[in-house]
Amino acid sequence: MNNISFPNQLLQKISFWLGPILFFFLIFVNPLHLDEKASRVVAVAALMITWWISEAMPMPAVALIPLVLFPLLGISTISETAAPYANEVIFLFMGGFLIGLAIEKWNLHKRIALSIVKVTGTSGNRIILGFILATGFLSMWLSNTATTMMMFPIALSVISVVKGTGVDEKSAINFSLCIMLSIAYASNFGGIATIIGTPPNVAYTSFINKRYGYDVSFANWMIVCLPIALILLLSLYFVLVKWLYPNKIATSAKMQDMIHSGLSELGPMQQPEKRVLFVFVLTAMLWITRDLINKLGWFRLDDNMIAIFGALLLFIIPARAAEDSQKKILEWRDTGSMAWGILLLFGGGITLASAMEKAGLIKLLGSWIAGFSGSNLLVIIIVITVLSIFMSELMSNIAQVIVLAPVVSGIADAIGMNPFLLGIPMTLAASCASMMPMGTPPNAIVFASGHIQMKQMMKAGFVMNIISIVLIVLFCYLVLPHFLSLTAK
């Protein structure tokens, strides 16, 4: 055990001290020959990015660094520094988190997943297709990590039942591998379809709103990104079961019994589930129809208000009938398991990006990369997509988007093109890392199951990375410009 942990501990210590070394070097040596304020911003950025990449400190804790260093170094006042930590988009994600907690608390996610698998069928391939569709759908509304954690025990139960039906060893191994990879990758791919589906989407739309004043609506994002998410999910199915790891598992009465047994244990849909489903559907419909409602002129909604409205309903509506009205769908103690750290991470990223923008660093970097890459849109999209997807194999995808969003927008500004043409491929690719367990939390969760070897994940992940790059590049180069003209306000 010591032989395994010692190198990791040493690497973490090196990474921890590398951050402060870069910080002081950039401040006192100023190798980029920037003005004093810009050099200080670069120094803080180097410290934060180093610790984010290496995870030498918890990422939400690193996001708090500007609150200390920006006022101390005269970069901005404490009021200016603290303001982005209450950015309105943070409350969009908070609302999504709370709705996800309610869905999980009352087991609605399990009913949805088992119902989808029941519809798709119980042969090996159809079960995997069912898990891909169920996971992808849930991930559009819940966090990728929460979705994978919800599907993980269901997948383990299905694997156990399949192995007990007497299938040959190779088919059982391939089935187990496919079902585990499918819930991880489908969580990643499904999340890109909606703004709240994955943190990089929230981070990018928040940046776009602050930098350009563009209000990216829930419906417009879904119109643009749902098609590519569906294509990626279907590609995942064919890659896993038709190419890399086929199985020959036929429809089984025992598997049908397990699905029926799982639904029977849940019983008829209870009042709390129905009420959670009502709030979920109401919130989603308000997101989708927001622009139509606003055109009536009675009042003006935005996605952040709708998310918090949905979340508040969960604390207002009783879980059951009037005789037990004291117990609400959600109670505050339920929020203890919510990912509060992600919300701090957004705030720190927005603060850092804003400081880099004000210091002129983003414009400088964007102009340099644009001059280096030329102005060929296809080439730039390919470079950004490849860079983003392989960077996210090694660092947090949300931290990556926080760092890259200002850079790709700077490139777009320097060339004079719509920033979405570069920002959307960068953001989508950040959620598609498939090769490494540390690429995304879903990857790490399923790798820990013991059903996947590293070489198997790298093989399947490399294929999905290449497919993701090709699909994202083609979509963003050929189709996205038409979507942008349709959804432009």
Buried (B, 14 or more C-beta within 10 A) or exposed (E): EEEEEEEEEEEEEEBBEBBBEBBEEBBEEBEEEBEEBBBBBBBBBBBBBBBBBBBBBEBBEBBBBBBEBBBEBEBBEEEBBBBBBEBBBBBBBBBBBBBBBBBBBBBBBBBBBBBBBBEBBBBBBBBBBBBBBBBBBBBBBBBBBBBBBBBBEBBBEBBEBBBEBEBEEEBBBBBBBBBBBBBBBBBBBBBBBBBBBBBBBBBBBBBBBBBEEBEBBBBBBBBBBBBBBBBBBBBBBEBBBEEBBBBEBEEBEEBEEBBEEBBEEBEEEBBBBEBBBEBBEBBBEBBBEBBEBBEEEEEEBBBBBBBBBBBBBBBEBBBBEEEEEEEBBBEEEBBEEBBEEBBBBBBBBBBBBBBBBBBBBBBBBBBBBBEEBEEEBEEBBBBBBBBBBBBBBBBBBBBBBBBBBBBBBBBBBBBEBBBBBBBBBBBBBBBBBBBBBBBBBBBBBBBEBEBBEEEBBBBBBEBBBEBBBEBBBBBBBEEBBEBBEEBEE
